[in-house]
Amino acid sequence: MNRKHLALAVAFSLGLVACNQSNTVQTQKVDNGSVITSLSESEKANVLFQAYFDESMQMNPISATYVGINTYNDRFSPPINQQNLAQSLAFEEKYLAEIKGIDASALSGQDLLSYEIFLRDREIAIKGAQFPAHLMPIHQMGGAHSYFASLGSGKSAQPFNTADDYRHFMSRAQGFATYMDSAIAAMKKGIEKSIVLPKPLIKKVLPQLQVHMLEDVTKSVFYAPLKTLKENENIADVDKKQITKDYIDIIKSTIIPAYGRVHQFMQQSYLPEGRDTVGLNDLPNGKAWYEYRIETNTTLPLTADEIHTFGQQEVARILAEMTKVKDTVGFAGDLPAFFEFLRTDEQFFFDSEQALIDGYTQVKEKIDSRVPLLFEVFPKADYEVRAVEAFRAASSAGASYQSPAPDGSRPGIFYINAYNLKAQPKYLMETLSVHEAAPGHHFQIAIQQEVESLPDFRKFGGYTVFAEGWALYAESLGKEMGLFTDPYMWYGRLSDEQLRAMRLVVDTGLHAFGWTRQQAIDFMIDNSSLAPSDIEAEVERYIAIGGQAVSYKVGQRHIRMLRNKAQEALGKQFDVKKFHTQILIDGALPMPILEAKIDRWIAQQKI
């Protein structure tokens, strides 16, 4: 952000920018005698967008670090308390009022898209303030205990290049300890209000905390940045000695005790109070909470009933396709026997972490040569295939993606979890690569970050239904790119889609229809060849972040619907490369706004 934009942002947030209903530029004196330029509606909107983003980064320093803004690397997330919650709500209400003061009829193109998105986002955020997610701040899928360790590993977004970088992280560690104490206080309030995690999730968090409670600090993930300090030519030797002493002291006196306090509380006080039920509908106002989660994650007016029925239909359809694969490869048994064969036969698994990573790297090279068949726009940033770090592997997803640094200093990362090699069959390599990397998450997120015309709140924002819907749609492009020619690789594609279809049924089952954890596990075992350990982790993921998992198939269906609409309307004029450009080039959009945009594009193509 340049100084001119910063000055305008500050002026706007303080109410100093003179407003004029006409869409012209004028000058006007303010009380202090200075002369400023009154802005057009477009300029006012963009100043507002930047002011919001800058202030939100200041309020959320961890997010700032992850998007490459290093100004707040010495700070941690604000403690959980009523003052900060009220400040966050007031922040959203302030910007909602200000965006409503802009004349949308004077906007067009990206400005109008940004206006519509910004308005919707503020309304959704304000609506969500009624639901007490802050009383359950830690679970096995995420929380400060997890992302702080990732930052402290030296392999994530937190830089460790200069002496100040090390000092900043030490300062951030103090904030982490304060935050974790506030998390304990929040969970105590949750106990009072009967808003607590289910017991199975608490049990999964405990080892995530305990892994950091070490006597030997040299074995801590937080010690890793010190291992590279000796060879760092940017730091003077005298500073290295002091940094090492101070850093070890911070690990011993601040970081490890913070993890220990939370572990002790969750084991001794929280676990006995944990829920035996698992769904959001079992919490106070839980039905409305889950409806909000569906709305937030899908951006569409869908009910749990609609999603559940859609999921059941898709599960049945995909099972029929799986049966065809079984027959094609000549397997003599029934489908459950075929599932067991795929779960257990040694031919489908790697024998080492390195072999797993090498296999995925080879698939990357194959896919990279095929994507030009369907795309005309490509991200500048590349991606790497890496194994999930050992400290988080036991409870992490089988595969995931981390976006590249906006400044190009760090590539995208396609993480593969090698913790349980029996949960990483070879037949999933092509479909997981297409989903997580190219042309899935890596294309969508990296291109979004690289589009210069997007305001920062969009460049670094997103919607689960768009991101995950696009990635699952990308899987469906595999055959068009010459992938999935091996029947087992095609089965892997079906297996992945079946997982997303089952999520529709299981997520709604757990949170809207009273399903138990075991009921959800049994359903997934009966309808897939996924490893039991994977299924257990999946079900507990849906319990922890209800509503998120339904977005994949919902988003895929909507994007495929838009492609079908465009093909039918344009006939021979339809160009799939240009369609994909239209989907990606404006970044992540809510589905209704994306549909309106594609409708306009179709109309333009007909002219």
C-alpha positions in Angstrom: 0.0 0.0 0.0 1.5 3.4 -1.0 1.5 6.5 1.2 -1.3 8.2 -0.8 -3.7 5.4 -0.2 -2.7 5.2 3.5 -3.4 8.9 3.9 -6.8 8.6 2.1 -7.7 5.6 4.2 -7.0 7.5 7.5 -8.9 10.5 6.3 -11.9 8.5 5.3 -12.0 6.5 8.6 -11.9 9.7 10.5 -14.7 11.3 8.6 -12.5 13.9 7.0 -13.2 13.1 3.4 -15.8 15.5 2.0 -18.8 13.7 0.6 -20.6 14.9 -2.5 -23.5 13.1 -4.1 -22.3 13.8 -7.6 -19.7 11.5 -9.2 -17.2 14.3 -9.8 -14.0 15.5 -8.2 -14.0 18.8 -6.3 -11.9 20.5 -3.6 -13.2 21.7 -0.3 -11.8 23.2 2.8 -12.0 21.4 6.1 -11.9 22.9 9.6 -8.1 22.7 10.0 -7.7 24.9 6.9 -6.2 22.2 4.7 -7.5 21.6 1.2 -8.5 18.0 0.3 -10.1 16.5 -2.8 -13.6 15.2 -2.5 -13.8 11.8 -4.1 -16.0 10.1 -6.6 -18.1 7.2 -5.4 -15.6 4.8 -6.9 -12.7 6.4 -5.1 -14.6 6.6 -1.8 -15.5 2.9 -2.1 -11.9 1.9 -2.7 -10.6 4.1 0.1 -13.2 2.4 2.3 -12.1 -1.0 1.2 -8.5 -0.3 1.9 -9.2 1.3 5.3 -11.2 -1.7 6.3 -8.4 -4.1 5.3 -5.7 -2.1 7.0 -7.7 -1.8 10.2 -8.6 -5.5 10.1 -4.9 -6.5 9.8 -4.1 -4.3 12.8 -6.8 -6.1 14.7 -5.8 -9.5 13.5 -2.0 -9.6 13.4 -1.7 -13.3 12.7 -3.8 -12.9 9.5 -1.4 -10.0 8.6 1.6 -12.3 8.9 0.0 -14.9 6.7 -0.7 -12.4 3.9 2.8 -11.1 4.0 2.3 -7.9 6.1 5.1 -8.0 8.6 4.2 -4.8 10.5 2.6 -6.7 13.4 4.8 -9.8 13.6 5.5 -9.0 17.3 1.8 -9.2 18.3 -0.5 -12.1 18.8 -4.3 -12.4 18.4 -6.2 -10.2 20.9 -7.3 -12.0 24.1 -10.8 -13.4 24.2 -12.8 -11.0 26.3 -16.0 -9.0 26.1 -14.2 -5.8 25.3 -12.5 -7.2 22.3 -15.6 -9.0 21.1 -17.6 -5.7 21.4 -14.8 -3.9 19.5 -14.9 -6.5 16.7 -18.7 -6.1 16.3 -18.5 -2.3 16.4 -15.8 -2.5 13.7 -18.1 -4.4 11.4 -21.1 -2.1 12.2 -19.0 1.0 11.5 -18.0 -0.2 8.0 -21.5 -1.5 7.2 -22.8 2.0 7.9 -20.1 3.6 5.8 -20.6 1.3 2.8 -24.3 2.0 2.8 -23.4 5.7 2.5 -21.9 5.1 -1.0 -24.1 5.4 -4.0 -24.0 1.9 -5.7 -25.7 3.2 -8.8 -22.5 5.2 -9.6 -20.3 2.1 -9.5 -19.5 -0.5 -12.2 -17.2 -3.3 -13.0 -14.8 -4.4 -10.2 -16.0 -1.5 -8.0 -19.6 -2.8 -8.1 -18.5 -6.4 -7.5 -16.5 -5.2 -4.5 -19.3 -3.1 -3.2 -21.8 -6.1 -3.3 -19.3 -8.4 -1.7 -18.2 -6.0 1.0 -21.8 -5.2 1.9 -22.8 -8.9 2.1 -19.7 -9.8 4.2 -20.3 -7.1 6.8 -24.0 -8.2 7.2 -22.9 -11.8 7.6 -20.2 -11.0 10.1 -22.7 -9.0 12.2 -25.2 -11.7 12.1 -22.6 -14.2 13.3 -21.8 -12.2 16.5 -24.9 -13.7 18.2 -23.3 -17.2 18.2 -20.7 -17.9 20.9 -18.0 -19.6 18.9 -15.5 -17.8 21.2 -16.5 -20.1 24.1 -15.0 -23.1 22.1 -11.8 -21.5 20.9 -9.7 -24.6 20.6 -10.4 -27.9 18.9 -8.4 -30.5 17.0 -8.9 -28.8 13.6 -7.5 -25.5 14.6 -6.9 -22.8 17.2 -4.0 -20.8 18.6 -2.2 -23.9 19.9 -1.9 -25.1 16.3 -1.2 -22.0 14.2 1.3 -20.6 16.7 3.4 -23.8 16.5 3.3 -23.6 12.8 4.5 -20.0 12.8 7.2 -20.9 15.4 8.5 -23.8 13.3 10.4 -21.5 11.0 8.7 -23.2 8.0 5.6 -21.0 7.7 4.8 -17.4 7.3 6.7 -16.0 10.3 10.1 -14.7 9.0 13.4 -15.5 10.8 15.9 -13.6 8.7 17.0 -10.8 11.0 17.7 -10.2 14.7 14.4 -8.2 14.8 12.5 -11.1 13.3 13.6 -13.3 16.3 12.8 -10.6 18.8 9.4 -10.1 17.2 8.5 -13.8 17.6 9.6 -13.7 21.2 7.3 -10.8 21.8 4.6 -12.6 19.9 5.1 -15.6 22.3 4.2 -13.4 25.2 1.0 -12.5 23.5 0.4 -16.2 22.8 0.6 -17.0 26.5 -1.8 -14.2 27.4 -4.2 -15.4 24.7 -4.1 -19.0 25.9 -5.0 -17.9 29.4 -8.0 -16.0 28.0 -8.9 -19.2 26.1 -9.1 -21.0 29.4 -11.3 -18.3 30.9 -13.6 -18.5 27.8 -13.9 -22.3 28.1 -14.8 -21.9 31.8 -17.6 -19.5 30.8 -18.6 -22.1 28.2 -19.0 -24.7 31.0 -21.3 -22.3 32.8 -23.4 -21.8 29.7 -23.3 -25.5 28.6 -21.5 -24.5 25.4 -18.6 -27.0 25.4 -16.8 -29.3 23.0 -17.8 -32.9 22.7 -15.6 -35.3 24.7 -14.1 -37.0 21.6 -12.8 -33.7 20.3 -11.3 -32.7 23.7 -9.4 -36.1 23.8 -7.9 -35.3 20.3 -6.7 -31.8 21.4 -4.8 -33.1 24.5 -2.0 -34.8 22.6 -1.7 -31.7 20.3 -0.9 -29.7 23.5 1.2 -32.4 25.2 3.6 -32.6 22.2 4.9 -29.2 23.1 5.4 -29.9 26.9 9.0 -31.0 26.6 11.9 -31.0 29.1 14.5 -30.8 26.4 13.8 -27.6 24.5 16.1 -28.7 21.6 13.5 -31.2 20.7 10.7 -28.6 20.5 9.4 -27.4 17.2 10.0 -23.9 18.5 13.7 -24.6 18.7 13.9 -25.1 14.9 14.6 -21.4 14.1 17.7 -21.5 16.3 19.2 -24.3 14.2 19.5 -22.0 11.3 20.7 -19.0 13.3 24.3 -20.0 13.3 24.6 -19.8 9.5 22.6 -16.6 9.2 24.9 -13.9 7.8 22.3 -11.2 8.4 22.8 -11.3 12.1 26.0 -10.3 14.0 27.6 -13.0 16.2 27.1 -10.9 19.3 23.4 -10.7 18.6 23.2 -14.5 17.9 24.5 -15.3 21.3 22.0 -13.0 23.1 19.1 -14.2 20.8 19.9 -17.8 21.5 19.8 -17.2 25.3 16.6 -15.1 25.2 14.9 -17.5 22.8 15.6 -20.6 24.9 14.4 -18.7 27.9 11.1 -17.8 26.1 10.5 -21.4 25.1 11.1 -22.6 28.7 9.5 -19.9 30.7 6.6 -18.8 28.4 5.7 -21.1 25.6 5.9 -24.5 27.2 4.1 -23.4 30.4 1.3 -21.9 28.3 0.7 -25.2 26.6 0.9 -26.9 30.0 -1.7 -24.7 31.6 -4.2 -25.3 28.8 -3.5 -29.0 28.8 -4.0 -29.2 32.6 -7.3 -27.3 32.4 -8.7 -29.3 29.5 -7.7 -32.7 31.0 -8.7 -32.1 34.6 -11.6 -29.6 34.3 -12.9 -29.4 30.8 -13.0 -33.1 29.7 -15.3 -34.1 32.6 -17.7 -31.3 31.5 -17.4 -32.2 27.8 -20.6 -33.1 25.9 -21.7 -36.6 25.1 -23.6 -35.3 22.2 -21.9 -34.0 19.1 -24.2 -31.8 17.0 -24.6 -28.0 17.0 -28.4 -28.6 17.4 -27.6 -29.9 20.9 -26.3 -26.5 22.0 -28.4 -23.4 23.0 -29.8 -21.8 19.9 -28.0 -24.6 18.0 -30.5 -24.9 15.2 -30.1 -21.3 14.2 -26.3 -21.6 14.6 -26.1 -24.5 12.2 -28.4 -22.7 9.7 -26.0 -19.7 9.9 -23.0 -22.0 9.3 -24.6 -23.4 6.2 -25.3 -19.8 5.0 -21.8 -18.7 5.7 -20.1 -21.7 4.0 -22.4 -22.0 0.9 -23.5 -18.4 0.4 -26.8 -19.9 -0.8 -30.2 -20.1 0.8 -30.1 -23.9 1.4 -31.7 -25.9 4.1 -30.2 -28.9 5.9 -33.0 -31.1 4.4 -32.1 -30.1 0.9 -28.4 -30.7 1.4 -29.1 -34.1 3.1 -31.3 -35.3 0.2 -28.8 -34.1 -2.4 -26.1 -36.0 -0.6 -28.0 -39.2 -0.5 -28.7 -39.0 -4.2 -25.0 -38.4 -5.0 -23.8 -41.2 -2.7 -26.1 -43.7 -4.6 -24.9 -42.4 -8.0 -21.3 -42.7 -7.2 -21.6 -46.1 -5.7 -23.0 -47.3 -9.1 -19.9 -45.8 -10.8 -17.7 -47.6 -8.4 -19.4 -50.9 -9.2 -18.5 -50.3 -12.9 -14.8 -49.9 -11.9 -14.9 -53.1 -9.9 -16.3 -54.9 -12.9 -13.8 -53.3 -15.3 -10.8 -54.5 -13.3 -12.3 -58.0 -13.0 -12.7 -58.1 -9.2 -14.9 -61.2 -8.4 -16.4 -60.1 -5.1 -19.1 -57.6 -4.1 -18.5 -53.9 -3.6 -17.8 -54.1 0.2 -15.2 -56.8 -0.6 -13.7 -54.5 -3.3 -13.5 -51.7 -0.7 -11.6 -54.0 1.6 -9.3 -55.0 -1.1 -8.6 -51.3 -1.9 -8.0 -50.5 1.8 -5.6 -53.3 2.4 -3.7 -54.7 -0.6 -0.1 -53.7 -0.5 0.1 -52.8 -4.2 -1.9 -49.6 -3.5 0.5 -48.1 -0.8 3.9 -46.5 -0.5 6.5 -48.0 1.8 8.1 -44.7 2.9 7.5 -41.0 3.3 10.0 -40.2 0.6 8.4 -42.6 -1.9 5.1 -40.9 -1.2 6.5 -37.4 -1.9 8.3 -38.6 -5.0 5.1 -40.1 -6.3 3.2 -36.9 -5.9 6.1 -34.9 -7.4 5.9 -37.1 -10.6 2.2 -36.5 -10.8 2.8 -32.7 -10.5 5.0 -32.8 -13.5 2.4 -34.7 -15.5 -0.4 -32.3 -14.6 1.7 -29.2 -15.2 2.0 -30.3 -18.9 -1.8 -30.8 -19.3 -3.4 -27.7 -17.7 -2.8 -25.6 -20.9 -5.4 -27.7 -22.6 -8.2 -26.0 -20.5 -6.6 -22.8 -19.2 -5.3 -19.5 -20.7 -4.4 -17.8 -17.4 -1.9 -19.3 -15.0 -0.4 -18.3 -11.6 3.1 -16.8 -11.6 3.8 -18.7 -8.4 4.7 -22.3 -8.5 4.0 -24.9 -5.7 6.0 -27.5 -3.9 5.0 -31.0 -2.6 5.9 -31.4 1.1 5.2 -33.8 3.9 3.1 -32.5 6.8 5.4 -31.6 9.7 5.6 -34.3 12.3 4.3 -32.2 15.2 0.9 -31.9 13.6 0.7 -34.9 11.4 -1.3 -37.2 13.8 -4.4 -35.0 13.6 -4.0 -33.2 10.3 -5.9 -33.8 7.0 -4.5 -36.3 4.5 -3.8 -33.4 2.1 -3.9 -29.6 2.3 -2.7 -26.5 0.6 -0.9 -23.3 1.8 -1.0 -20.3 -0.5 2.3 -18.7 -1.7 3.6 -15.5 -0.2 2.1 -12.5 -2.1 5.6 -11.1 -2.7 6.8 -14.3 -4.3 9.2 -15.1 -1.5 7.5 -18.4 -0.7 5.9 -20.8 -3.2 2.5 -22.5 -2.6 2.8 -25.7 -0.6 0.8 -28.9 -1.3 1.1 -30.8 1.9 0.7 -34.7 2.0 0.3 -36.4 5.3 2.7 -39.3 5.7 1.7 -40.1 9.3 -0.3 -43.2 8.2 0.9 -44.5 4.8 -2.1 -46.8 4.7 -4.3 -43.8 4.5 -2.5 -42.5 1.4 -3.3 -45.0 -1.4 -1.6 -44.5 -4.7 -4.9 -44.3 -6.6 -5.6 -40.9 -4.9 -2.5 -39.2 -6.3 -4.0 -37.7 -9.4 -7.3 -36.5 -7.9 -5.7 -35.1 -4.8 -3.1 -33.2 -6.8 -5.7 -31.7 -9.1 -7.8 -30.7 -6.1 -5.2 -29.2 -3.8 -2.7 -27.9 -6.4 -3.2 -27.4 -10.1 -5.7 -26.4 -11.4 -7.5 -26.5 -8.0 -6.6 -24.5 -4.9 -3.2 -23.4 -6.1 -4.6 -21.9 -9.3 -7.6 -20.3 -7.7 -5.8 -18.8 -4.7 -2.5 -17.8 -6.3 -4.3 -16.1 -9.3 -6.5 -14.3 -6.8 -3.5 -12.9 -5.0 -1.8 -11.9 -8.2 -4.7 -9.9 -9.7 -3.6 -6.3 -9.2 -7.0 -4.7 -9.7 -8.6 -6.5 -6.7 -8.8 -4.6 -3.4 -6.9 -6.3 -0.6 -10.0 -7.5 1.2 -10.8 -9.6 -1.8 -7.3 -10.5 -2.8 -6.7 -12.1 0.6 -10.3 -13.1 1.4 -12.4 -16.0 0.2 -15.4 -18.2 0.4 -15.4 -21.9 1.3 -18.0 -22.7 -1.3 -16.0 -21.0 -4.0 -12.5 -22.3 -3.1 -13.7 -25.9 -2.3 -16.3 -25.9 -5.0 -13.7 -24.9 -7.6 -11.2 -27.5 -6.3 -13.8 -30.3 -6.6 -14.9 -29.0 -10.0 -11.2 -29.1 -11.0 -11.2 -32.8 -10.2 -14.0 -33.3 -12.7 -11.6 -31.8 -15.4 -9.2 -34.7 -15.0 -10.4 -36.7 -17.9 -10.5 -33.6 -20.1 -6.8 -33.2 -19.3 -6.0 -36.8 -20.1 -5.8 -38.0 -16.5 -7.6 -41.0 -14.8 -6.8 -43.3 -17.7 -5.9 -46.1 -15.2 -9.1 -47.6 -13.8 -7.8 -47.4 -10.3 -6.9 -43.7 -10.7 -10.5 -43.2 -11.9 -11.7 -45.0 -8.8 -9.6 -42.6 -6.8 -11.5 -39.7 -8.4 -14.8 -41.4 -7.6 -13.6 -42.1 -4.0 -12.7 -38.4 -3.5 -16.1 -37.3 -4.9 -17.8 -39.9 -2.7 -16.1 -38.4 0.3 -17.6 -35.0 -0.6 -21.0 -36.5 -1.2 -21.0 -38.4 2.1 -20.1 -35.1 3.8 -23.4 -33.7 2.7 -25.2 -36.5 4.5 -23.0 -36.8 7.5 -22.6 -33.1 8.3 -26.3 -32.5 8.2 -26.9 -35.8 10.0 -24.7 -34.8 12.9 -25.8 -31.2 13.3 -29.4 -31.2 12.2 -30.8 -34.8 12.5 -29.3 -36.0 15.7 -26.8 -38.5 14.4 -24.2 -39.9 16.8 -20.5 -40.0 16.0 -20.6 -43.8 15.6 -23.6 -43.6 13.2 -21.6 -41.2 11.0 -18.6 -43.4 11.0 -20.7 -46.5 10.1 -22.3 -44.7 7.2 -18.9 -43.7 5.7 -17.5 -47.2 6.2 -20.5 -48.7 4.4 -20.2 -46.4 1.4 -16.5 -46.0 0.8 -13.1 -47.6 0.8 -11.6 -44.9 3.1 -9.3 -46.1 5.8 -11.1 -46.3 9.2 -8.5 -43.9 10.7 -9.4 -41.4 7.9 -13.1 -41.8 8.5 -12.7 -41.2 12.2 -10.7 -38.0 11.6 -13.2 -36.9 8.9 -16.2 -37.3 11.2 -14.5 -35.5 14.1 -13.6 -32.7 11.7 -17.3 -32.3 10.7 -18.2 -32.2 14.4 -15.6 -29.5 15.1 -16.5 -27.2 12.1 -20.1 -27.9 11.3 -21.3 -26.6 7.9 -17.9 -26.3 6.3 -17.9 -29.8 4.7 -21.1 -29.3 2.8 -19.6 -26.5 0.7 -17.5 -28.7 -1.6 -20.3 -30.5 -3.5 -22.6 -27.5 -3.3 -19.9 -25.3 -4.9 -19.0 -27.9 -7.5 -22.6 -28.3 -8.5 -23.1 -24.5 -8.9 -20.0 -24.0 -11.0 -20.9 -27.0 -13.2 -24.4 -25.6 -13.5 -22.9 -22.3 -14.7 -20.7 -24.0 -17.2 -23.7 -26.0 -18.6 -25.7 -22.8 -18.8 -22.9 -21.1 -20.7 -22.4 -24.0 -23.1 -26.2 -24.2 -23.8 -26.5 -20.5 -24.4 -23.3 -20.0 -26.5 -23.1 -23.3 -28.4 -20.1 -23.3 -30.7 -19.1 -19.9 -29.3 -18.4 -21.4 -25.9 -14.7 -21.5 -25.1 -13.9 -23.5 -21.9 -10.6 -21.6 -21.4 -12.3 -18.3 -21.4 -15.0 -19.6 -19.1 -12.4 -20.7 -16.6 -10.8 -17.3 -16.8 -14.1 -15.7 -16.0 -14.5 -18.0 -12.9 -11.0 -17.2 -11.6 -10.0 -13.8 -12.7 -12.1 -11.8 -10.2 -11.1 -13.9 -7.2 -13.5 -15.8 -4.9 -17.1 -14.6 -5.1 -20.3 -15.7 -3.3 -22.2 -18.0 -5.5 -25.1 -15.6 -6.3 -22.7 -12.8 -7.3 -20.7 -15.3 -9.4 -23.8 -16.4 -11.2 -24.9 -12.8 -12.0 -21.4 -12.2 -13.3 -21.4 -15.2 -15.6 -24.9 -14.3 -16.8 -23.5 -10.9 -17.9 -20.5 -12.6 -19.5 -22.8 -14.9 -21.5 -24.9 -11.9 -22.7 -21.7 -10.1 -23.8 -20.5 -13.1 -25.7 -23.7 -13.1 -27.7 -23.3 -9.6 -29.0 
